[in-house]
Amino acid sequence: MVLFITYLIKVFICSGVLYGYYALALKNDNSHQWNRYYLLLATLLSLVLPLLQIQIPFYNQPEAQTYTTQLITLREFITYGGNKEEHSLSGLWLVCYTLVGTLLLGRMLLNLRKIHMLAKTSRIDEHTGFILLENHQIQSPFSFFNNIFWNGNIKPDSKVGQQILRHELAHITGHHTTDKMLMEAICALYWINPFFHLLKRELSMVHEFIADKAAADEDTASDYARTILLLTLQSKQLPIVNNFSQAPVKRRILMLFNNKTNNTIMKKSIVLPIVVTLIAFISFQQKNHAQATSPAKKQAPANNKEVFTFVENPPTFKGGENALGEFLSKNIHYPKAAHEKGVGGTVYIRFVVESDGSVQNIKSIGQPLGYGLDEEALRVVKLMPNWEPGKHKGQLVAVEFNLPIKYSLQK
């Protein structure tokens, strides 16, 4: 649940930034095709960027990074420390979220069924590149994929009919219905994000701008604007179709006569640093690199017993690294205090695997993280069963390890 909410927050941030750029720089620009592709890409980037986890090398804390043998790094280990009440609230929230999304998807399917039933009762007239379906139930012409649903009161070969036909053909050749279906599905699945609904609305308007430009040139722009006003109806239309009388009409007419393009190249180029900044802010993670000491280096502890930091056959956890990962996953519990404060990070545990396989001299090194994270890591390492001891030159020897255990609230 924490992961999902974190993902939604990141999606919200990405979509908000990308929509804000569009609203400030591109909304009133007449580069309609560019705006269409931008709105689609902004939506998809908002969904994909939070899923990226780009690790960048970061060398720091030399004392905690003297890794001498095989390192077992528990990356992205997550333990939720909430109580039963918190779990039940999270479960209720997830059920409500899923229910609303399911209802919205159901409404989308219901609209598709309405279009299908309308097509079955319409008179079909096939043309090159499109199918004309006439039905008296249709109040205003609209297109859906390569189908144009037509009002029988308007003659297709009349002047008004030809303008509307060119408009709807622009929707068909531009594959605008595919855009609408994609945005409807995204808005249903991510209904809680208001920026997706704004992006969907703007994309629908850009579709109309593109079709209006295709239907009217400079000589007939005034006549075409009059046609838009005359055919603007008050009835509601299905959201997944391209309706000729789609509101707001005032904005369509103003854009129809707008031929100015101000600083278009500069406006378009700004999007690159914005996307790069989002990637850096949302997706980059710090990756700590280990630096091995020189081979066969030995230490002499207080008991005068040699402890090796490099051997020919290092000790192994019984069952291998996967078994060690399972052991840590089963026993480590994310401290509640750290979870509530959103604290995470890496705890470095240093220990010695003795010649008999027992784990001794366990201690935490480096800067403590606090909130019980260091103590929990120490507690679990002390629970470790005996390892398979290491060998050097045919002799069982004691070997020192550094084990980084990473606490994280997100994958």
N, C-alpha and C positions, 0 to 999 in steps of 0.2 A: 504493500500500500504506500509506504514512504517513497519507494522508487517511482510509482506511478504519479503521485502528486508532484514529486520533484520534476518529473518529465513534463507534466502539464504546465508547471510554472516556467520552465525553460521555453516551452513552445509559446507561452503567452508573451514572454519577453521578446523572442525572435519575431513573432508576428506583429507585435506592437511597434518595434523599431522599424521593420520593413514597411508596414502600413504608414507609419508616421512620415517616412521619407517620401512615399508616394503622395500623401496628402499635401505635403509642403512643396514638392518639386515637380511632380508629374501630372497631378490631377487635372489641371486646366490646360495641359499641353495637347496639341493635336497630332502627336505621334502615336496614333491609336494602336497600331500593330505592336509597337515597342511596349506600350502600356499593357497590352493584353498579355504578352509573354512575360513581362515583369510580374504582373499579378499572379499568374500561374506559378512562376518560379518562386516567388516570395512565399506562397502557400506551401509548396513542396519543401523548400529550404527550412521553413519553420518546423516542419515535421521531422526532417532528417538531421539537422544540426545537433539537436539535443541528444541524438543517439550516438554521435561520434565521441570517441574517447581517444584523443590524440596525445600520446605521451611524448614529452620533450625531456631530453637529458638534463639532469640537474645534479651537480656535484656539490655536496655540502656535508657538514658534520664529519670531519675526517675520523674522529674517534669512533663514531658509530658505524663507519663504513669500512673497517678493516676486516673484510670477509675473507676467510681463509680456506674454507672447504665448500662443499655443495650448499647453496643457500636455498632454503625453502621459504618463498615469499607468499604469504597468504594475501593476494590482492583482492580488493573489492569484497572482503568478507563482511557480511552483514548479519547482525543479530538485533532484533527489535526487543527493547526492554520494557514495553508498555504493559499495563495490567489488563485484566479481562474486560473491564469496562471500555478502555480505549480500543481494544480489539473489536468489540461489538459495535462501537460507534464507527470505526473505520469500515467494518463490513456493511453497516447500514448505508453509509455514504456511497460505497461502491455499488450496492444494489440499486440505490436511487439513480446514480449516474447512468448505470447500464439500462435501467428502465426507460429513462428519458431518451437515451440514444436509440433504443429499440423502437419506441413510439415514433420518433422522427424518421427512422428508416422505413417503418411501416407506412407512414404517410407518403413517403416517396414512392413506395411500391403501389400504393392505392392510386396515386396520380398516374402512374404508368398504366395501370389497369383502365383508368378512365379514358386515356388516350387510345388504348387498344379497342375499347368498346366503341368509341367515337369513330374510329377508322372502319370498324366493321359495318357501321350503319351509314357510311358516306358513299357517295358516288365517286368512283375512281376513274381518273383520266391520266394515263401514263404519258410522260414526256421524256425527252432526252435529259438525263441528269436529275430528274425529280419526278415525283408523283403528286398530282393535284387531287385533293379529296374535298368534295363539296358537300356541305351539310347545313341544313337550316338552323341547327342548334348552335352553330359557330357565330359568335357576335363580332369578333375581330379576327382577321387572318393571322395565323401563326405557323411556324415551321417546327418540325421535330425530326432530326436527322435529315433524310432526303425527302420527307413528306411535307407538303404545304397544305394546311387545312384552310379551306376557303369559304367565305360567306357567299351564298348564292345570290345575294342582292347586288354584289359588285361584279361587273363583267371583267374578266381577265384581259380582254383586248381593248378596254377603255383606257383613257389617259391615266386616271387614278389607279386602275387595275394594273397597268404596266409599271407604275412607280412602286406599288406594293410588291409586285412580283419580283422586280429587281432587288428590292430590299430583302425579301425572304430568300432569294437565290444567293445573296451575299452571305447570309447565315449558313446556308447549306454548304457552299463551297469553302467557307472558312471553318467548317466543323465546329461551330459554336455550341451545338447541343452536347458534344462530348465534354467541352469545358463546363457546361452547366451541370451535367450529371456528376462530374468529378467534384465540383464544389458543393453540390447538394449532399453527397455522401460524406465529405469531410466535415461539413457543418453539422451533420447528424451525429457523427462519431465524436466530434469535439465541440459539441453544442455549448459548452460552458465558456468557450473562448470568444469574446465579442469581436475580436479583430478578424476572425475568419468570416463572420457574417458581413462585416464591412468590406472585406476583400471580395466576397461573392457579389455584393451589391455593385461595387465599382466595376467588376469584370462584366457584369450584365449590362451596365451602361456603356462600357467600351464596345461591347458587341453591337449595341445600337448605333453608336457613332460610326463604326466601320460600315455597317449596312446602310446608314443614311448617306454617307459619302459615296457609296457605290450606286445608290439610287438617284442621286441628284448631283448635277454639276453646277457650275457658277451661273449658267443661263437659266436653269430651272429650279434653283434653290428656293426662290420665293414661292413658286407654285407647290413645291414639295413640302415646304413648311406649312402651307395652307392645308395640304392634304393631311398632314399629321394632326393639325388642330381639329379638322372636321371629323376624323375617324377616332379621336380619343374618346374612349368609352369609360363609363364609371364601373363597369362590371369587373369582378376579380378574375384573374387568369391563373392558370397552373404555373408554379414557379419553375418548372423544368422545361418550359417551351420558350421559343423566341417569338414574343408577341409584338405585332407591329405598333400597337397603341400603348406601348409600355411607358409608364411615367418614370421620372418627371419630364414632361414634354418641354417645359421651358428650357431646361438644360440642353436637351437635344437640339432645339432650334438655335440656341446661342452657339453651340459647338458647330452647327452646320455652316454658320457664317464666319467662324473663327479660322482665319488662315495665318495667324501669327505664330511664330515659333521663336521663343526667347531663350538664348543660351542653352540650346538643346544638348549639344555635345558635353558641355560642362555639367549639366544636370544628370545626364546618363553616366558620366564617368564617376560621379560621387558614390554611386552604388558599390563600386569595388572596395574602397576602404571600409564602407559600412559592413559589407559581408565578411571581410577579413577580420574586422574587430569583433563581430559576433562569433566567428569561429574561435578566435583566441579566448574570448570571454566565456563561451558556453562549453567548448569541447576540449580545451587543452588541460592536461593533467601533468603534474610533476612526477618525474620518474627518477628515483635515486639509483645511482649506479654503484656497484660494489667495486672496491679496489683491493685486489689480493696482495697479500704480503709475499715476501720472497720465499721460495720453496725451502722446505725442511728447516724452517726457523723454529727454535725451541725456546720454551720458557721454563724457569725454575721457580715454582711456587714455594710456599713456606715449608711444605713437607719434603722438599728436595726431590720430588718426583717429577720427571720430565713430562711436560705437556706439549704435544706437537700441534703446530698450526698448519702443517701440510704433510700428508702421508701418501704412500703408494696406494693403499686401499682405505679410503675414509670410512668411518662408521655409517651405518644406514639404519633408518627406522624400520622395524620389522614390517614388511609389506611394501616398503618403498615410499616414495614421496607422496603418491596418491593416498596411501594409508595414513601418512602423517597429516595430510590435508583433511582427511575425514575425521581424524582424532581431534584436531583443533576445531573443526566446524561443530563437532558434537559437544565439545566441552566449554568452548569460549562463549560467554554471554555478554552481550553489549551492556555495559553499566548504564543503569537508568539515568543517573545524573548526566553522563556524557551524552546520552541520546536526547534528553530534554534540552540540553544546551546546544545541540548540533555539533558537538566536538568530535573530531576524528583525527586520524594521523597514524604514524607508524611507531610502534614500540620495538626497540631493539633489545633482545634478550641474549645474554652471553652465558654459555654453560660449557661444561666439560663432560664428554662421554668417556668414562673411565675404561680401563682395559677389560673390566668385567661386564661392560655394557651399561652400567648404571649412570644416571644423569646427576652430576654434582656441580657445586660452585655456581649456582644459578643466581644471576643478578641482572638488573636492568642498567643499560648504559645510555648515554646521550641525554638530551634535555627531556625531563618528564613531561608527559602530556596532561597529567592530572585527571580529575573526575573519575578515578578508579580504573582507568585504562591500563596503567602500568601494573597495578596490583593484580588485575584480572589475568594479564598475560603471564605474570610470574606464577600465579596460582595454578594455571593450566600446565605450564611447562614442568612444574614440580610433580604433576600427576602422571607424567610420561612413564611408560613402562621401559624396561631395559632395551637398549639398542643392540644391534649387532656390532661388536667392537671393531675398531680399525686396526689395520696391520701396517707395519713399516719394517722392511727388510726381514720379513718372516716372523716378527714379534708383535704380540698384542700390545698396543700402546694407548695412552690417553690422548684425546684430541679435543681441541677447543673449537667451539662453533659460535657464530653469531646468527641468530634467527630473527629476521624482521617480521613482525606480525602487524598487518595493516588493518585498522578499523576504518570502515567507510559506511556512510549512510546511503550511498547510491552506487549502482553498478556502472 
